[in-house]
Amino acid sequence: MVTSFDVPRLVVAAPSSGSGKTTVATGLMAAFAERGLAVSPHKAGPDYIDPGYHALATGRPGRNLDAFMCGPELVAPLFAHGAAGCDLAVVEGVMGLYDGAAGRGELASTAQVAKLLRAPVVLVVDASSQSRSVAALVHGFASFDPQVRLGGVILNKVGSDRHEVMLREALEEAGMPVLGVLRRAPQVATPSRHLGLVPVAERHADALAAVAALAEQVRAGCDLDALMALARTAPPLSCEPWSPYAAPPAFEARGSGGGAPGASAPVIAVAGGPAFTFSYAEHSELLRAAGAEVVTFDPLRDEALPEGTGGLVIGGGFPEVYAPELSANGALRQAVSAFAAAGGPVAAECAGLLYLARSLDGKPMCGVLDADARMSERLTLGYREAVAVSDSSLAAAGTRLRGHEFHRTVIEPGAGAAPAWGFTHPERRVEGFVQEGVHASYLHTHWAAEPSVARRFAEAAAARTAAVREAAAARR
């Protein structure tokens, strides 16, 4: 049912990466949350790491809005799903305001997301090496696409009071409101490494302190009342909020009632902890909606899979950083290997692919796949259009999905006898592994784009659970 959805909202964008979007967006989220507002955090694009900081700032799941992977038609519904019941939504952009999927025009750009959400844009400008030229820069971004409504500017890395005066005078001349001025503040810097910021799960205490410092910096340097007033100028959206319950459960979960998983509900174990931090909130929501019980485990610490595991999801993260610790947990590696060997359904993306390999940088892994992985100097990054090559627990052959690759590792061979995906754009190649119940690949996908993926996996987990119980009953 199409409804009118009205929530104040802002899109935080920048002329380019490195301008301070994450600093400002996370600081704004935390500062408004400290005022007692329910703040809905969102991130344009496929990035997993920034939403972790957003969740820390707001106490709500950080959610992605990716017009390439999910399609432009799902951006507003996914936004409405995440922002339901909130007082304010803040969307952090990706790259520069008008940067999107290579060769696809505005597709997957921050500008496209802003237009789909009918949201005003706040431009974060790194002013460290300019004064009056800032007006020309901002004018260009404001006039490039008349459908993008630039509501004001936050100046970042301002060097002095005099520098601030010059910047404000230039922007006043251009008729652009200055909504905040932030000075250089190395104390709130967040550490980075080969794929971006260090995830929250790896530095929780330090991340809490960093978010608190960001909130203080934004509170001191930005006009929160003016920003909230701007957010309230966003008109209502007419859309049907996305729901993981759009389809009926894949099977009947009988037992406890009240919507809770019952005795027949399969347990789907999802890898978490510092080594496996990449996931989209909608994946677990879809699995639960299909009737499964989702249980998180930590491959760094847990020596066994959760009791009754019928399906195993191992998403992205940084196993290369934790290879010695993952390798040292031999009991869990053996449990994963035995589960896969017995035909248990396993969905592994990127980091999960490496964990299932025979080795990673010479350290023994689970040995499910006859392949070895290692770190590489080359960054593999970009959107992909893919078609499932082989029937698997995750997707029927012929299923088409859009996804994203982002890694500095290689696995040899790059595909098994039954590959997982055939890429059709921007290059043609096969990739990944399908064997027994295992589907392992570098490709990150967003299941909201194709909910049948979660439903199919939940059904496979339910079938596995039923088979194990029947075998146990026959032995009694």
C-alpha positions as CSV (number, residue, x, y, z in Angstrom):
1,M,0.0,0.0,0.0
2,V,1.4,3.4,-1.0
3,T,1.5,5.8,1.9
4,S,2.6,9.3,2.5
5,F,5.8,9.0,4.6
6,D,6.9,12.2,6.3
7,V,10.2,12.3,8.3
8,P,12.7,15.3,8.4
9,R,15.8,14.3,6.6
10,L,19.2,15.5,5.4
11,V,21.8,14.1,2.9
12,V,25.4,14.9,3.9
13,A,27.5,15.1,0.7
14,A,30.9,16.5,-0.4
15,P,32.7,17.5,-3.5
16,S,35.0,14.4,-3.1
17,S,36.1,11.6,-0.8
18,G,38.2,12.7,2.1
19,S,36.3,16.0,2.7
20,G,34.8,15.0,6.0
21,K,31.4,13.4,5.3
22,T,31.8,10.7,7.8
23,T,33.0,13.1,10.5
24,V,30.0,15.4,9.9
25,A,27.3,12.8,9.3
26,T,28.3,10.7,12.4
27,G,28.7,13.8,14.5
28,L,25.3,15.1,13.5
29,M,23.7,11.8,14.2
30,A,25.2,11.6,17.7
31,A,24.5,15.3,18.5
32,F,20.8,15.0,17.5
33,A,20.5,11.7,19.4
34,E,21.9,13.4,22.5
35,R,19.0,15.8,22.2
36,G,16.7,12.9,22.7
37,L,15.7,12.5,19.0
38,A,15.2,9.1,17.4
39,V,17.7,9.4,14.5
40,S,17.6,7.0,11.6
41,P,21.1,6.5,10.1
42,H,21.7,5.7,6.4
43,K,24.7,5.4,4.1
44,A,24.5,5.8,0.3
45,G,26.5,3.1,-1.5
46,P,27.7,-0.4,-0.5
47,D,30.0,0.5,2.4
48,Y,29.7,-1.6,5.5
49,I,32.1,0.2,7.8
50,D,30.6,3.7,8.2
51,P,27.1,2.3,9.2
52,G,28.8,0.7,12.2
53,Y,29.8,4.2,13.4
54,H,26.3,5.4,12.6
55,A,24.8,2.7,14.7
56,L,27.0,3.6,17.6
57,A,26.0,7.2,17.3
58,T,22.2,6.5,17.2
59,G,21.6,3.2,18.8
60,R,19.8,2.0,15.6
61,P,21.0,-0.2,12.8
62,G,23.0,1.6,10.1
63,R,21.3,0.9,6.8
64,N,22.6,1.2,3.2
65,L,20.8,2.8,0.3
66,D,22.4,1.5,-2.9
67,A,20.6,2.3,-6.1
68,F,22.9,0.0,-8.2
69,M,22.5,-3.2,-6.1
70,C,18.9,-2.7,-5.1
71,G,17.6,-0.5,-7.9
72,P,16.5,3.1,-7.7
73,E,12.9,1.9,-7.1
74,L,13.9,0.4,-3.7
75,V,15.8,3.4,-2.3
76,A,12.7,5.2,-0.9
77,P,11.0,2.0,0.4
78,L,14.2,0.9,2.2
79,F,14.6,4.3,3.6
80,A,11.0,4.4,4.9
81,H,11.5,0.9,6.4
82,G,14.6,2.1,8.4
83,A,13.3,5.5,9.3
84,A,9.8,4.5,10.5
85,G,9.0,6.1,13.8
86,C,12.0,8.4,13.8
87,D,12.3,12.1,14.4
88,L,15.1,12.7,11.9
89,A,17.0,10.8,9.2
90,V,20.6,11.5,8.2
91,V,22.0,10.0,5.0
92,E,25.8,10.0,4.5
93,G,26.7,10.2,0.9
94,V,29.4,8.3,-1.0
95,M,32.4,9.7,-2.8
96,G,31.7,13.1,-4.4
97,L,28.1,14.3,-4.7
98,Y,27.7,13.4,-8.4
99,D,30.0,10.3,-8.5
100,G,28.2,7.0,-9.1
101,A,28.6,3.7,-10.9
102,A,31.3,4.0,-13.6
103,G,29.8,4.8,-17.0
104,R,26.2,4.8,-15.7
105,G,25.6,8.5,-15.3
106,E,24.1,9.4,-12.0
107,L,23.2,5.8,-11.0
108,A,24.2,5.1,-7.4
109,S,25.4,8.6,-6.8
110,T,24.6,10.6,-3.7
111,A,22.8,13.1,-5.9
112,Q,20.5,10.3,-7.2
113,V,19.7,9.2,-3.7
114,A,18.9,12.8,-2.6
115,K,16.5,13.2,-5.5
116,L,14.8,9.8,-4.8
117,L,14.3,10.9,-1.2
118,R,13.4,14.5,-2.1
119,A,15.9,15.5,0.6
120,P,17.9,18.7,1.0
121,V,21.7,18.3,0.7
122,V,24.3,19.7,3.1
123,L,27.7,20.0,1.3
124,V,30.8,19.4,3.5
125,V,33.7,21.3,2.0
126,D,37.3,20.8,2.9
127,A,38.3,24.5,3.0
128,S,41.9,24.0,4.2
129,S,43.5,25.2,1.0
130,Q,41.1,27.9,-0.3
131,S,39.3,31.1,0.6
132,R,37.1,33.0,-2.0
133,S,37.3,30.1,-4.4
134,V,35.0,28.1,-2.2
135,A,32.1,30.2,-3.6
136,A,32.9,29.1,-7.1
137,L,33.2,25.5,-6.0
138,V,29.8,25.5,-4.2
139,H,28.1,27.4,-7.0
140,G,29.2,24.7,-9.4
141,F,27.8,21.9,-7.2
142,A,24.6,23.9,-6.6
143,S,23.9,24.6,-10.3
144,F,25.1,21.4,-11.9
145,D,21.7,19.6,-11.4
146,P,18.8,21.8,-10.6
147,Q,16.9,18.9,-9.2
148,V,19.4,18.5,-6.4
149,R,18.6,21.0,-3.7
150,L,21.7,22.2,-1.9
151,G,20.5,23.7,1.3
152,G,23.8,24.9,2.9
153,V,27.4,24.2,3.5
154,I,29.5,23.0,6.4
155,L,33.1,24.1,6.2
156,N,35.6,21.6,7.4
157,K,39.3,22.0,8.4
158,V,39.1,25.8,8.7
159,G,42.5,27.1,9.9
160,S,41.7,30.3,11.8
161,D,39.2,33.0,12.6
162,R,40.5,35.1,9.7
163,H,40.2,32.1,7.4
164,E,36.6,31.6,8.6
165,V,35.7,35.3,7.9
166,M,37.0,35.1,4.3
167,L,35.0,31.9,3.6
168,R,31.8,33.2,5.1
169,E,32.1,36.4,3.1
170,A,32.6,34.5,-0.1
171,L,29.6,32.2,0.5
172,E,27.4,35.1,1.6
173,E,28.2,36.8,-1.7
174,A,27.1,33.5,-3.5
175,G,23.9,33.4,-1.4
176,M,24.7,30.0,0.2
177,P,24.0,29.5,3.9
178,V,26.9,28.4,6.1
179,L,25.4,25.9,8.5
180,G,28.7,25.0,10.3
181,V,32.4,25.6,10.6
182,L,34.7,22.9,11.9
183,R,38.3,23.4,12.8
184,R,41.1,20.9,12.3
185,A,40.7,18.3,15.1
186,P,43.1,15.4,15.0
187,Q,41.9,14.0,18.3
188,V,38.7,12.8,16.6
189,A,40.5,11.1,13.7
190,T,39.4,7.5,13.1
191,P,42.2,5.0,12.2
192,S,42.2,3.5,8.7
193,R,43.8,0.6,6.9
194,H,43.8,-1.1,3.5
195,L,40.0,-1.1,3.0
196,G,39.0,2.1,4.9
197,L,38.2,2.9,8.5
198,V,38.8,0.3,11.2
199,P,35.4,-1.2,12.0
200,V,33.7,-0.4,15.3
201,A,33.7,-4.1,16.4
202,E,37.5,-4.0,16.5
203,R,37.9,-0.9,18.6
204,H,34.6,-0.5,20.5
205,A,35.8,1.6,23.4
206,D,37.9,3.9,21.3
207,A,35.1,4.2,18.7
208,L,32.7,5.2,21.5
209,A,35.1,7.9,22.5
210,A,35.6,9.0,18.9
211,V,31.8,9.3,18.3
212,A,31.4,11.3,21.5
213,A,34.2,13.7,20.4
214,L,32.6,14.0,16.9
215,A,29.3,14.9,18.6
216,E,31.0,17.6,20.7
217,Q,32.8,19.0,17.7
218,V,29.6,19.2,15.6
219,R,27.6,20.6,18.5
220,A,30.2,23.4,19.0
221,G,30.7,24.2,15.3
222,C,27.3,23.6,13.6
223,D,23.9,25.3,13.9
224,L,21.8,22.3,14.9
225,D,18.6,24.3,14.9
226,A,19.2,25.5,11.4
227,L,20.0,22.0,10.2
228,M,16.9,20.6,11.8
229,A,14.8,23.4,10.2
230,L,16.4,22.5,6.8
231,A,15.6,18.8,7.4
232,R,11.9,19.7,8.0
233,T,11.7,21.3,4.5
234,A,11.8,17.8,3.0
235,P,8.3,17.1,1.5
236,P,6.5,13.8,2.3
237,L,7.5,10.7,0.3
238,S,4.8,8.6,-1.4
239,C,6.0,5.0,-1.2
240,E,5.2,1.7,0.3
241,P,7.9,0.9,3.0
242,W,9.9,-2.1,2.3
243,S,9.1,-5.1,4.5
244,P,11.0,-8.4,4.9
245,Y,7.5,-9.9,5.5
246,A,6.2,-9.1,2.0
247,A,6.2,-12.9,1.3
248,P,4.7,-15.5,3.6
249,P,7.2,-17.6,5.7
250,A,9.1,-20.3,3.7
251,F,7.8,-22.9,6.1
252,E,5.7,-23.1,9.3
253,A,7.7,-22.5,12.4
254,R,5.5,-24.2,15.0
255,G,6.0,-24.3,18.7
256,S,6.3,-21.3,20.9
257,G,3.7,-19.0,19.2
258,G,3.6,-15.2,19.3
259,G,5.8,-14.9,16.2
260,A,8.8,-16.5,17.9
261,P,10.6,-19.4,16.2
262,G,9.3,-22.7,17.2
263,A,10.7,-26.3,17.3
264,S,10.7,-26.6,13.5
265,A,12.5,-23.3,12.9
266,P,16.0,-23.9,11.6
267,V,18.9,-22.1,13.4
268,I,21.0,-20.1,10.9
269,A,24.3,-19.2,12.4
270,V,25.8,-15.9,11.2
271,A,29.5,-15.1,11.7
272,G,30.2,-12.0,13.6
273,G,32.9,-10.5,15.9
274,P,35.9,-8.4,14.9
275,A,36.9,-10.6,11.9
276,F,33.4,-10.7,10.2
277,T,31.8,-7.2,10.5
278,F,30.3,-6.8,7.0
279,S,26.6,-7.4,6.9
280,Y,23.4,-5.7,5.8
281,A,20.6,-5.5,8.5
282,E,18.0,-6.6,6.0
283,H,19.7,-10.0,5.5
284,S,18.9,-11.2,9.0
285,E,15.5,-9.6,8.8
286,L,14.7,-11.6,5.7
287,L,15.9,-14.8,7.2
288,R,13.8,-14.3,10.3
289,A,10.8,-13.3,8.2
290,A,11.3,-16.6,6.3
291,G,10.9,-18.4,9.7
292,A,14.5,-19.0,10.7
293,E,16.1,-18.3,14.1
294,V,19.2,-16.2,13.5
295,V,22.1,-16.7,16.0
296,T,25.4,-14.8,15.8
297,F,28.7,-16.5,16.7
298,D,32.3,-15.3,16.8
299,P,34.9,-17.5,14.9
300,L,37.7,-15.9,16.9
301,R,36.3,-17.2,20.2
302,D,33.6,-19.8,19.8
303,E,34.8,-23.3,19.5
304,A,31.6,-24.8,18.2
305,L,28.7,-23.7,15.9
306,P,25.5,-22.7,17.7
307,E,23.5,-25.7,18.9
308,G,21.2,-27.0,16.2
309,T,22.8,-25.0,13.3
310,G,21.0,-25.8,10.1
311,G,22.5,-23.1,7.9
312,L,25.7,-21.0,8.1
313,V,26.2,-17.4,6.8
314,I,29.8,-16.1,6.8
315,G,29.8,-12.6,5.4
316,G,32.6,-10.0,4.8
317,G,35.2,-8.5,7.0
318,F,38.9,-8.7,7.7
319,P,40.0,-12.4,8.1
320,E,43.4,-11.4,6.7
321,V,44.0,-9.2,9.8
322,Y,43.0,-12.1,12.1
323,A,44.4,-15.1,10.2
324,P,46.6,-16.4,13.0
325,E,43.7,-16.3,15.5
326,L,41.2,-17.8,13.1
327,S,43.7,-20.5,12.3
328,A,44.4,-21.2,16.0
329,N,40.7,-21.9,16.6
330,G,41.0,-25.4,15.2
331,A,37.9,-26.8,16.9
332,L,35.6,-24.3,15.1
333,R,37.4,-24.8,11.8
334,Q,36.8,-28.5,12.0
335,A,33.2,-27.9,12.9
336,V,32.7,-25.7,9.9
337,S,34.4,-28.2,7.7
338,A,32.3,-31.1,9.0
339,F,29.1,-29.1,8.6
340,A,29.9,-28.3,4.9
341,A,31.1,-31.9,4.2
342,A,27.7,-33.2,5.5
343,G,25.9,-31.0,3.0
344,G,24.9,-28.2,5.3
345,P,24.0,-25.0,3.5
346,V,26.7,-22.3,3.7
347,A,26.6,-18.8,2.2
348,A,30.0,-17.2,2.2
349,E,30.9,-13.7,0.9
350,C,34.4,-12.4,0.5
351,A,35.8,-12.9,4.0
352,G,33.7,-16.0,4.3
353,L,35.2,-17.3,1.0
354,L,38.7,-16.8,2.5
355,Y,37.8,-18.6,5.7
356,L,36.5,-21.6,3.8
357,A,39.7,-21.8,1.8
358,R,42.5,-24.3,2.5
359,S,44.8,-21.5,3.7
360,L,45.0,-17.7,4.0
361,D,48.5,-16.2,3.9
362,G,49.9,-19.6,4.7
363,K,47.7,-20.1,7.8
364,P,45.4,-23.1,7.7
365,M,41.7,-22.2,7.4
366,C,38.6,-24.5,7.2
367,G,39.7,-26.4,4.1
368,V,36.2,-26.6,2.7
369,L,37.4,-25.3,-0.7
370,D,40.4,-26.7,-2.6
371,A,41.9,-23.2,-2.9
372,D,44.4,-21.0,-1.2
373,A,44.1,-17.2,-0.5
374,R,46.6,-14.5,0.1
375,M,46.9,-10.7,0.5
376,S,47.6,-8.7,-2.7
377,E,48.9,-5.3,-3.6
378,R,46.0,-4.9,-6.0
379,L,42.7,-3.4,-4.9
380,T,39.7,-5.1,-6.6
381,L,36.8,-2.6,-6.4
382,G,33.6,-2.0,-8.3
383,Y,30.0,-2.9,-9.0
384,R,29.3,-6.1,-10.9
385,E,26.3,-7.6,-12.8
386,A,26.1,-11.3,-12.2
387,V,24.1,-14.4,-13.0
388,A,24.1,-17.6,-11.0
389,V,25.9,-20.2,-13.0
390,S,25.1,-23.2,-10.8
391,D,22.2,-24.2,-8.7
392,S,23.0,-23.7,-5.0
393,S,21.5,-23.3,-1.6
394,L,21.5,-19.5,-2.2
395,A,20.3,-19.1,-5.8
396,A,18.9,-21.1,-8.6
397,A,20.9,-21.1,-11.8
398,G,20.0,-18.1,-13.9
399,T,19.2,-15.8,-11.0
400,R,20.4,-12.3,-11.8
401,L,21.8,-10.0,-9.1
402,R,23.9,-6.9,-8.9
403,G,26.7,-6.8,-6.4
404,H,30.0,-5.3,-5.4
405,E,33.6,-6.4,-5.0
406,F,36.0,-4.8,-2.5
407,H,39.1,-6.7,-1.5
408,R,42.9,-6.8,-1.5
409,T,43.2,-10.5,-1.6
410,V,43.3,-13.2,-4.3
411,I,42.2,-16.8,-4.2
412,E,43.7,-19.5,-6.4
413,P,41.9,-20.9,-8.3
414,G,39.4,-18.1,-8.6
415,A,36.5,-20.4,-9.4
416,G,35.6,-24.1,-8.8
417,A,34.4,-26.8,-11.2
418,A,30.9,-25.3,-10.5
419,P,31.3,-21.5,-10.3
420,A,29.0,-19.4,-8.2
421,W,28.6,-16.4,-10.5
422,G,29.2,-15.4,-14.1
423,F,29.9,-11.7,-14.3
424,T,28.3,-10.0,-17.3
425,H,29.5,-6.4,-16.6
426,P,31.9,-4.7,-16.6
427,E,33.9,-7.8,-17.5
428,R,32.9,-11.3,-18.5
429,R,34.3,-14.0,-16.2
430,V,33.2,-16.8,-13.8
431,E,33.9,-16.6,-10.1
432,G,33.4,-18.4,-6.9
433,F,32.5,-22.0,-5.8
434,V,29.4,-24.1,-5.5
435,Q,29.8,-27.6,-4.0
436,E,27.2,-29.6,-2.0
437,G,25.4,-26.9,0.1
438,V,28.2,-24.4,-0.2
439,H,28.0,-21.1,-2.1
440,A,31.2,-19.1,-1.7
441,S,32.2,-16.0,-3.7
442,Y,33.9,-12.6,-3.5
443,L,30.6,-10.9,-4.5
444,H,28.8,-8.9,-1.9
445,T,25.0,-8.8,-2.6
446,H,22.0,-7.1,-1.0
447,W,19.3,-9.6,-0.5
448,A,16.5,-7.0,-0.4
449,A,16.9,-6.7,-4.2
450,E,16.0,-10.4,-4.5
451,P,14.3,-11.7,-1.3
452,S,14.0,-15.2,-2.9
453,V,17.7,-15.6,-2.1
454,A,17.1,-15.5,1.7
455,R,13.9,-17.6,1.4
456,R,15.8,-20.3,-0.6
457,F,18.6,-20.4,1.9
458,A,16.1,-20.6,4.8
459,E,14.4,-23.5,3.1
460,A,17.7,-25.3,2.6
461,A,18.5,-24.8,6.3
462,A,15.0,-26.1,7.3
463,A,15.5,-29.2,5.1
464,R,19.0,-29.8,6.6
465,T,17.5,-29.5,10.2
466,A,14.7,-31.9,9.4
467,A,17.1,-34.4,7.9
468,V,19.4,-34.3,11.0
469,R,16.4,-34.8,13.3
470,E,15.0,-37.7,11.3
471,A,18.4,-39.4,11.3
472,A,18.7,-38.9,15.1
473,A,15.2,-40.3,15.6
474,A,16.1,-43.4,13.5
475,R,19.1,-44.1,15.7
476,R,17.0,-44.1,18.8
